């Protein structure tokens, strides 16, 4: 483990642990509410915010964050229209946002380098300030999710019930979307677009294969997220491959193994069960 | 003025080739996007645009530029099959499976590419393509895929439509729902493969969603939907290329042509949205008898 003794490696380790934990918790809501595509689109569509902030010399988080709030409101408004097709709306917003970012960037020079850092991140160059932002956003999002936990879970399983009980369902939706957006924005500059989506969805989906209980699911998701981060980081140092990609592959590996071998909902178990029923 | 904006740029051979490619993709995207939007497959399309990436990289490593299409094709079909299989576990919803598949495959590509030296240039070309440098062979490949996909849709159109609106009814009639899903997945994958080298993943996902999403705002009838969607796809390609040419030649503003095409498509979506809303408002205020 002495590859992690260097200062930059220790900062990277802290960042992946923070991001892994935060994404695990948020991911549970993303998976329960089927918001994976929305999460993916947020990572792409906040891109113009980052480019604009870089052009104007503002803070990247601020640019992406403000632009993201606009997008969340746009998506929520388009979803509330009669006859809206949720996945198409997300697809249109994703294309529009990302294309706008590319357009802004192409009007500049020095195009390619920034972009690949944005896509796959550069976790090894994380600065102490990034750690503070991640920790701050993480604390705020966790506090919010903990406070609204009961309402959000009810909304995920029984929207009609939530509304009948007098809760403002649309407002709760926007709050959840904003929490997801904040998580994505705080993770993207350090770890990149692809990694942030993988770290949000894969640990929570893995946990879902192991347990029915929400509290257990959250704990397992946090654990899988953090462990994937550390193991991926070590592998990338040893094998000299992109750190972000290595972390994603470890997280996806956890999901693949669970999909096959989880005790009740795994493929192997279901096949055995079917055979037993045939022979019984 | 309009002539100068819309016709003149395409006097150059490279612009004419780019326009031909954009038109072909507009027709192809317009038709396939109807299936994508009706089946709510936007995320599947997005995922397939990313999962072909390792295929592109491996194809290039093994056989140079000519290997890209074959590598992409193998990975596209492989991921379409894997997607259909993985979705069989009801415990994890399809969207989560897609996100994991997408990021996993893409990461394999990144790992492979990150061991090469010209890493960022490769990644950029994959994402945005180079529509202004498409050659005759690529146009031919796109044309072949267009004919193939249109033929398959002509044969399977009715079944796919039934499956989109009434999966249980379709299964009860004895159709193999899984096979129909696989057919649509493979078709989307083919579009991705045909277009990715010329225009990049970004434009592909826009072409696979935006035209039909815009058309859907205007009409409920399938025939009109397909027609309007093709029109949006073709118009978006044409306008986008013309605008990006003008900005760079007359105003010294370099606009990435792929991204400009996407934004032209989105602008058409916004127009359709405005027209649809206005029409609904008018019919809302009309007397009930007229509405019926």
HADDOCK unambig.tbl for C-alpha pairs under 7 A between the chains (distance, minus, plus):
assign (segid A and resid 31 and name CA) (segid B and resid 96 and name CA) 6.28 0.50 0.50
assign (segid A and resid 34 and name CA) (segid B and resid 95 and name CA) 6.33 0.50 0.50
assign (segid A and resid 36 and name CA) (segid B and resid 95 and name CA) 5.78 0.50 0.50
assign (segid A and resid 36 and name CA) (segid B and resid 96 and name CA) 5.76 0.50 0.50
assign (segid A and resid 36 and name CA) (segid B and resid 99 and name CA) 6.35 0.50 0.50
assign (segid A and resid 37 and name CA) (segid B and resid 43 and name CA) 6.06 0.50 0.50
assign (segid A and resid 37 and name CA) (segid B and resid 95 and name CA) 6.59 0.50 0.50
assign (segid A and resid 87 and name CA) (segid B and resid 40 and name CA) 5.93 0.50 0.50
assign (segid A and resid 87 and name CA) (segid B and resid 42 and name CA) 5.79 0.50 0.50
assign (segid A and resid 87 and name CA) (segid B and resid 43 and name CA) 6.91 0.50 0.50
assign (segid A and resid 88 and name CA) (segid B and resid 37 and name CA) 6.24 0.50 0.50
assign (segid A and resid 88 and name CA) (segid B and resid 40 and name CA) 6.80 0.50 0.50
assign (segid A and resid 88 and name CA) (segid B and resid 42 and name CA) 5.86 0.50 0.50
assign (segid A and resid 88 and name CA) (segid B and resid 209 and name CA) 6.38 0.50 0.50
assign (segid A and resid 88 and name CA) (segid B and resid 213 and name CA) 6.20 0.50 0.50
assign (segid A and resid 91 and name CA) (segid B and resid 42 and name CA) 5.93 0.50 0.50
assign (segid A and resid 91 and name CA) (segid B and resid 209 and name CA) 6.30 0.50 0.50
assign (segid A and resid 92 and name CA) (segid B and resid 206 and name CA) 6.97 0.50 0.50
assign (segid A and resid 92 and name CA) (segid B and resid 209 and name CA) 6.80 0.50 0.50
assign (segid A and resid 92 and name CA) (segid B and resid 210 and name CA) 5.77 0.50 0.50
assign (segid A and resid 95 and name CA) (segid B and resid 202 and name CA) 6.98 0.50 0.50
assign (segid A and resid 95 and name CA) (segid B and resid 206 and name CA) 5.43 0.50 0.50
assign (segid A and resid 95 and name CA) (segid B and resid 262 and name CA) 6.89 0.50 0.50
assign (segid A and resid 96 and name CA) (segid B and resid 262 and name CA) 6.90 0.50 0.50
assign (segid A and resid 96 and name CA) (segid B and resid 263 and name CA) 6.05 0.50 0.50
assign (segid A and resid 96 and name CA) (segid B and resid 266 and name CA) 6.15 0.50 0.50
assign (segid A and resid 99 and name CA) (segid B and resid 259 and name CA) 4.69 0.50 0.50
assign (segid A and resid 99 and name CA) (segid B and resid 262 and name CA) 6.27 0.50 0.50
assign (segid A and resid 99 and name CA) (segid B and resid 263 and name CA) 6.43 0.50 0.50
assign (segid A and resid 100 and name CA) (segid B and resid 259 and name CA) 6.99 0.50 0.50
assign (segid A and resid 102 and name CA) (segid B and resid 259 and name CA) 6.31 0.50 0.50
assign (segid A and resid 103 and name CA) (segid B and resid 255 and name CA) 5.63 0.50 0.50
assign (segid A and resid 103 and name CA) (segid B and resid 256 and name CA) 5.69 0.50 0.50
assign (segid A and resid 103 and name CA) (segid B and resid 259 and name CA) 5.78 0.50 0.50
assign (segid A and resid 103 and name CA) (segid B and resid 260 and name CA) 6.86 0.50 0.50
assign (segid A and resid 106 and name CA) (segid B and resid 254 and name CA) 6.37 0.50 0.50
assign (segid A and resid 106 and name CA) (segid B and resid 255 and name CA) 5.74 0.50 0.50
assign (segid A and resid 106 and name CA) (segid B and resid 256 and name CA) 5.58 0.50 0.50
assign (segid A and resid 107 and name CA) (segid B and resid 253 and name CA) 6.17 0.50 0.50
assign (segid A and resid 107 and name CA) (segid B and resid 254 and name CA) 4.89 0.50 0.50
assign (segid A and resid 107 and name CA) (segid B and resid 255 and name CA) 5.63 0.50 0.50
assign (segid A and resid 112 and name CA) (segid B and resid 120 and name CA) 6.15 0.50 0.50
assign (segid A and resid 112 and name CA) (segid B and resid 121 and name CA) 6.49 0.50 0.50
assign (segid A and resid 112 and name CA) (segid B and resid 124 and name CA) 6.31 0.50 0.50
assign (segid A and resid 113 and name CA) (segid B and resid 120 and name CA) 6.26 0.50 0.50
assign (segid A and resid 116 and name CA) (segid B and resid 120 and name CA) 5.93 0.50 0.50
assign (segid A and resid 194 and name CA) (segid B and resid 103 and name CA) 5.83 0.50 0.50
assign (segid A and resid 198 and name CA) (segid B and resid 99 and name CA) 6.89 0.50 0.50
assign (segid A and resid 198 and name CA) (segid B and resid 100 and name CA) 6.05 0.50 0.50
assign (segid A and resid 198 and name CA) (segid B and resid 103 and name CA) 5.82 0.50 0.50
assign (segid A and resid 201 and name CA) (segid B and resid 96 and name CA) 6.15 0.50 0.50
assign (segid A and resid 201 and name CA) (segid B and resid 99 and name CA) 6.82 0.50 0.50
assign (segid A and resid 201 and name CA) (segid B and resid 100 and name CA) 6.81 0.50 0.50
assign (segid A and resid 202 and name CA) (segid B and resid 100 and name CA) 5.78 0.50 0.50
assign (segid A and resid 205 and name CA) (segid B and resid 92 and name CA) 6.28 0.50 0.50
assign (segid A and resid 205 and name CA) (segid B and resid 96 and name CA) 6.65 0.50 0.50
assign (segid A and resid 209 and name CA) (segid B and resid 91 and name CA) 6.68 0.50 0.50
assign (segid A and resid 241 and name CA) (segid B and resid 111 and name CA) 5.74 0.50 0.50
assign (segid A and resid 241 and name CA) (segid B and resid 114 and name CA) 6.16 0.50 0.50
assign (segid A and resid 241 and name CA) (segid B and resid 115 and name CA) 6.48 0.50 0.50
assign (segid A and resid 242 and name CA) (segid B and resid 111 and name CA) 5.83 0.50 0.50
assign (segid A and resid 242 and name CA) (segid B and resid 114 and name CA) 6.02 0.50 0.50
assign (segid A and resid 245 and name CA) (segid B and resid 107 and name CA) 4.59 0.50 0.50
assign (segid A and resid 245 and name CA) (segid B and resid 110 and name CA) 6.35 0.50 0.50
assign (segid A and resid 245 and name CA) (segid B and resid 111 and name CA) 6.10 0.50 0.50
assign (segid A and resid 248 and name CA) (segid B and resid 103 and name CA) 6.91 0.50 0.50
assign (segid A and resid 248 and name CA) (segid B and resid 104 and name CA) 6.28 0.50 0.50
assign (segid A and resid 248 and name CA) (segid B and resid 107 and name CA) 6.65 0.50 0.50
assign (segid A and resid 249 and name CA) (segid B and resid 104 and name CA) 5.66 0.50 0.50
assign (segid A and resid 249 and name CA) (segid B and resid 107 and name CA) 6.64 0.50 0.50
assign (segid A and resid 252 and name CA) (segid B and resid 100 and name CA) 6.27 0.50 0.50
assign (segid A and resid 252 and name CA) (segid B and resid 104 and name CA) 5.97 0.50 0.50
assign (segid A and resid 265 and name CA) (segid B and resid 91 and name CA) 6.97 0.50 0.50
